[in-house]
């Protein structure tokens, strides 16, 4: 029997390496997004909301190379970004960042030059009634899926699908607001975290309860699913809240669960065999 896979987990307390047996802190820091490519982690590193009040352009894209069971010191590839970025990924020859604070998706080339700004919605007041708070990105084939969190709009979350020209082609309204993550499964269905109900589910499908906490962070391999969950608190306290990673088989039955001293913000399977990646191995 092969060993269970390992995962990297981004959080407000650092990047963790986790598996069924436990966790290990790889790099302290405040992280909202992580993806993997060619033996390296690519992360969106930021600061807390109180720290951002003095400098809102404190976000950066940073690369860490995996070495000797840990990470190197890291290389900042892009800096001066709005602190309220979220997921990152590689897709179709580019690197993509969800710039939640400006309702746009930023696209970078291989030299880390910004080559496009894909405006999803107009600039609005942060956390105001028109802020969709886009938080998740998945590219697959000729489609791009985005998660509209929508809690500030006081409407249910939506998964909105675009073509490569960012023309909307589909919109699925979800059962509740405040959802996270989008994973396209082998049959084309879309799996996501219904965060406020502590569960995951496919669009139009039955829910799968994880716990009574707040689900966020989702990785799907050929043999198992990893789901993050955590306590949920007022914004200034979120950097101190703990969480869990729960491992399910592909029938959605629990096989393991570990405690994590941080709330997961994104999860990726380390070997790249992960449908949460736009280009899985």
Backbone torsions as a table, in degrees:
resi	resn	phi	psi	omega
1	UNK	NA	129.0	-177.9
2	UNK	-73.8	156.2	178.7
3	UNK	-68.7	148.1	178.0
4	UNK	-64.3	152.4	-177.5
5	UNK	-70.7	162.0	174.5
6	UNK	-105.5	156.9	-177.8
7	UNK	-135.3	154.8	167.4
8	UNK	-107.0	138.0	-177.0
9	UNK	-123.8	122.2	172.3
10	UNK	-85.2	146.5	179.3
11	UNK	-158.9	173.5	176.9
12	UNK	-75.9	-3.7	177.1
13	UNK	-116.7	8.6	175.4
14	UNK	134.0	-177.4	173.9
15	UNK	-98.7	126.3	-179.0
16	UNK	-114.2	147.4	167.8
17	UNK	-100.3	127.6	-177.3
18	UNK	-133.2	153.3	167.8
19	UNK	-150.1	-168.4	-176.7
20	UNK	-62.9	-23.5	-174.1
21	UNK	-87.7	-21.3	-177.7
22	UNK	159.3	-157.2	-175.0
23	UNK	-138.0	159.9	174.6
24	UNK	-146.1	131.3	178.5
25	UNK	-74.4	123.5	177.4
26	UNK	-93.8	-37.5	-175.8
27	UNK	-156.4	120.6	175.6
28	UNK	-70.0	158.0	179.6
29	UNK	145.7	-177.4	-174.9
30	UNK	-117.6	104.2	-170.4
31	UNK	-125.0	135.5	175.7
32	UNK	-110.0	-22.9	-176.8
33	UNK	-138.6	149.6	176.1
34	UNK	-152.7	140.2	169.6
35	UNK	-141.6	172.3	-174.1
36	UNK	-129.9	148.1	175.5
37	UNK	-165.6	128.3	172.1
38	UNK	49.9	50.4	175.5
39	UNK	72.7	22.1	179.2
40	UNK	-138.1	153.4	173.0
41	UNK	-102.7	136.8	175.6
42	UNK	-117.4	121.6	-168.6
43	UNK	-127.1	151.4	165.1
44	UNK	-98.8	111.1	179.0
45	UNK	-103.8	139.7	-174.6
46	UNK	-145.7	-161.0	179.3
47	UNK	-134.4	170.0	179.4
48	UNK	-71.9	163.0	178.9
49	UNK	-58.4	-43.7	177.3
50	UNK	-61.1	-39.4	177.8
51	UNK	-67.6	-35.1	-178.5
52	UNK	-70.4	-18.7	179.0
53	UNK	-59.3	-32.8	179.6
54	UNK	-82.9	-31.4	-179.8
55	UNK	-149.1	92.0	-176.9
56	UNK	-68.1	-16.7	-179.5
57	UNK	-96.3	52.6	-176.3
58	UNK	-100.3	3.2	-179.5
59	UNK	-80.8	154.4	176.4
60	UNK	-152.8	157.8	169.8
61	UNK	-100.3	126.4	-175.2
62	UNK	-132.0	141.3	179.0
63	UNK	-108.1	130.5	173.1
64	UNK	-118.0	130.7	176.6
65	UNK	-95.0	137.7	177.8
66	UNK	-76.0	123.0	-178.8
67	UNK	-145.0	127.4	173.9
68	UNK	51.9	43.2	177.3
69	UNK	78.9	3.1	179.0
70	UNK	-137.3	-157.9	179.9
71	UNK	-120.6	151.3	172.2
72	UNK	-75.6	-174.3	-175.2
73	UNK	-70.9	-16.9	177.3
74	UNK	93.7	153.1	177.7
75	UNK	-129.5	122.1	177.2
76	UNK	-75.4	122.5	-177.1
77	UNK	-98.5	-36.7	178.1
78	UNK	-141.8	134.0	177.4
79	UNK	-132.7	178.2	-178.8
80	UNK	74.7	24.4	-179.7
81	UNK	-89.3	152.6	174.5
82	UNK	-56.4	138.6	-174.8
83	UNK	-65.5	-20.8	-173.9
84	UNK	-94.6	51.1	169.8
85	UNK	-90.4	164.3	-179.6
86	UNK	-132.6	-115.5	-170.0
87	UNK	-71.5	153.7	176.8
88	UNK	-132.2	152.8	175.9
89	UNK	-169.0	162.0	170.9
90	UNK	-95.4	138.9	178.0
91	UNK	-162.6	131.1	171.2
92	UNK	54.8	41.1	176.3
93	UNK	83.3	2.0	-178.2
94	UNK	-127.7	166.8	172.5
95	UNK	-110.1	137.4	-171.3
96	UNK	-124.1	140.4	177.4
97	UNK	-128.7	129.9	172.9
98	UNK	-82.2	107.6	177.7
99	UNK	-92.2	83.1	-173.0
100	UNK	-61.6	-36.9	-176.0
101	UNK	-65.3	-21.5	-178.9
102	UNK	-119.1	11.8	177.2
103	UNK	52.9	49.0	-178.3
104	UNK	-147.9	163.5	174.0
105	UNK	-114.9	127.4	179.8
106	UNK	-100.3	137.3	-177.1
107	UNK	-119.2	132.2	-178.0
108	UNK	-122.6	147.3	177.6
109	UNK	-90.9	-173.7	-175.2
110	UNK	-67.4	-18.9	176.8
111	UNK	-95.5	9.3	177.6
112	UNK	64.9	31.7	170.7
113	UNK	-94.1	136.9	176.9
114	UNK	-74.0	118.1	-175.3
115	UNK	-106.0	-13.2	179.6
116	UNK	-160.5	148.5	169.7
117	UNK	-119.9	115.1	-178.3
118	UNK	-100.0	103.5	-175.8
119	UNK	-78.9	114.9	179.9
120	UNK	-90.6	-36.9	176.4
121	UNK	-145.7	165.4	-179.5
122	UNK	-70.6	158.3	173.0
123	UNK	-58.5	133.5	-178.2
124	UNK	-137.6	169.8	175.0
125	UNK	-63.7	129.1	179.8
126	UNK	-60.5	127.2	-177.0
127	UNK	62.1	20.3	175.5
128	UNK	-85.1	179.5	-173.4
129	UNK	-69.2	-9.7	178.5
130	UNK	-110.4	9.2	-177.7
131	UNK	-86.4	109.5	179.6
132	UNK	-74.0	-17.5	-179.1
133	UNK	48.7	61.6	177.4
134	UNK	-62.1	127.9	-173.4
135	UNK	-126.9	-11.4	-172.6
136	UNK	-139.5	145.5	-176.8
137	UNK	-132.8	135.9	169.6
138	UNK	-146.2	121.1	172.1
139	UNK	-98.9	139.2	178.9
140	UNK	-154.5	115.8	-179.6
141	UNK	64.0	-123.2	179.0
142	UNK	-100.7	19.0	-176.2
143	UNK	-124.0	153.2	171.9
144	UNK	-130.0	126.1	178.7
145	UNK	-105.6	134.0	175.8
146	UNK	-125.0	143.5	174.8
147	UNK	-97.2	122.2	172.0
148	UNK	-95.3	109.3	-177.3
149	UNK	-62.6	-51.1	168.4
150	UNK	70.8	9.2	-178.3
151	UNK	-64.8	-34.7	-179.4
152	UNK	-73.3	-22.8	177.5
153	UNK	-84.5	-8.4	179.1
154	UNK	60.3	38.9	175.3
155	UNK	-134.8	165.0	178.6
156	UNK	-61.9	153.6	174.6
157	UNK	-63.3	159.2	179.2
158	UNK	-138.0	141.8	165.2
159	UNK	-100.0	117.5	-177.5
160	UNK	-109.5	128.6	-177.7
161	UNK	-107.9	132.6	-178.3
162	UNK	-120.9	157.6	167.2
163	UNK	-82.7	-177.6	-175.6
164	UNK	-69.4	-13.9	173.6
165	UNK	-91.8	10.1	-178.4
166	UNK	58.5	39.7	168.7
167	UNK	-97.9	127.5	-176.4
168	UNK	-65.2	132.9	178.2
169	UNK	-122.9	-14.9	178.0
170	UNK	-161.4	153.2	178.5
171	UNK	-146.1	122.8	179.4
172	UNK	-113.4	119.3	175.8
173	UNK	-83.4	134.3	-175.8
174	UNK	-98.7	167.1	-173.3
175	UNK	-71.0	-18.5	-177.3
176	UNK	-145.0	169.1	177.5
177	UNK	-89.0	170.6	173.0
178	UNK	73.5	28.6	-177.7
179	UNK	-83.8	161.9	-179.5
180	UNK	-138.1	157.2	169.6
181	UNK	70.2	144.1	173.0
182	UNK	-139.1	125.3	176.1
183	UNK	-129.9	124.2	175.4
184	UNK	-88.9	117.7	-178.3
185	UNK	-80.1	175.0	-175.1
186	UNK	-59.4	-30.9	-178.5
187	UNK	-90.7	6.1	179.1
188	UNK	91.0	-9.1	177.7
189	UNK	-72.3	156.6	-175.4
190	UNK	-109.8	119.7	178.7
191	UNK	-99.7	140.8	-177.5
192	UNK	-150.3	167.8	175.5
193	UNK	-92.7	116.9	171.2
194	UNK	-87.8	82.9	-161.2
195	UNK	-58.3	-49.8	-171.8
196	UNK	-70.9	-13.3	177.5
197	UNK	-104.6	5.5	175.2
198	UNK	63.6	39.2	-175.8
199	UNK	-148.4	170.6	170.4
200	UNK	-121.0	157.3	177.8
201	UNK	-164.9	159.1	171.5
202	UNK	-89.6	155.7	177.3
203	UNK	-58.4	121.4	-178.9
204	UNK	79.7	1.0	-176.3
205	UNK	-104.6	-179.2	-179.7
206	UNK	-77.2	148.3	177.4
207	UNK	-77.7	154.9	174.7
208	UNK	-126.0	108.6	-174.2
209	UNK	-70.9	131.7	175.2
210	UNK	-98.5	-52.9	178.6
211	UNK	-169.6	-164.4	179.7
212	UNK	-98.8	14.3	-178.6
213	UNK	-96.9	-161.9	-173.0
214	UNK	-107.6	110.0	-175.7
215	UNK	-80.7	133.0	176.4
216	UNK	-163.4	132.5	-174.8
217	UNK	100.2	118.2	-171.4
218	UNK	-149.2	123.3	175.5
219	UNK	-130.0	138.8	-175.6
220	UNK	-130.5	112.7	176.4
221	UNK	-102.0	-177.7	-179.3
222	UNK	-67.4	-21.9	-174.4
223	UNK	-121.6	-16.3	-179.0
224	UNK	-157.0	165.7	-179.7
225	UNK	-121.3	136.9	173.7
226	UNK	-114.1	130.9	-177.1
227	UNK	-129.1	130.4	174.5
228	UNK	-89.6	150.2	173.3
229	UNK	-152.2	157.4	-175.5
230	UNK	-160.4	165.7	166.0
231	UNK	-63.8	157.3	-179.3
232	UNK	-128.0	129.2	-176.6
233	UNK	-142.2	-177.4	177.1
234	UNK	-57.7	147.5	-172.6
235	UNK	-50.6	-45.1	-178.3
236	UNK	-63.5	-21.2	-176.8
237	UNK	-93.7	-7.7	-170.5
238	UNK	-65.2	-26.2	178.6
239	UNK	-71.3	-6.9	-178.2
240	UNK	-112.8	-1.4	-173.5
241	UNK	-85.8	138.9	178.7
242	UNK	-85.5	177.6	179.5
243	UNK	-158.7	-164.2	-178.7
244	UNK	-143.3	158.7	163.3
245	UNK	-121.7	124.7	-179.6
246	UNK	-109.5	134.2	-178.2
247	UNK	-109.0	128.4	179.3
248	UNK	-119.1	153.6	167.7
249	UNK	-81.0	178.4	-174.9
250	UNK	-75.3	-3.1	170.2
251	UNK	-93.3	6.0	178.1
252	UNK	71.6	24.0	173.7
253	UNK	-95.3	138.6	-176.8
254	UNK	-70.0	134.2	176.2
255	UNK	-117.6	-21.1	178.9
256	UNK	-167.0	163.4	179.0
257	UNK	-157.6	135.1	179.0
258	UNK	-128.1	151.2	173.0
259	UNK	-81.9	145.4	176.8
260	UNK	-133.4	133.4	-177.9
261	UNK	-79.6	32.0	-178.5
262	UNK	-160.9	158.0	178.2
263	UNK	-88.4	118.5	-179.8
264	UNK	-62.1	139.6	173.4
265	UNK	-111.3	-27.6	172.9
266	UNK	-159.0	148.7	-178.7
267	UNK	-130.5	136.9	173.0
268	UNK	-133.2	141.8	175.1
269	UNK	-77.5	130.4	-168.4
270	UNK	-66.3	-31.7	-177.3
271	UNK	-81.8	-1.5	176.8
272	UNK	82.8	-4.5	177.3
273	UNK	-83.7	72.2	-165.0
274	UNK	-147.1	116.2	-178.1
275	UNK	-73.0	-7.4	172.5
276	UNK	-74.5	-15.3	175.2
277	UNK	-83.4	141.3	178.2
278	UNK	-65.0	-27.9	177.8
279	UNK	-128.9	74.5	-177.2
280	UNK	-68.6	154.6	178.2
281	UNK	-68.8	NA	NA
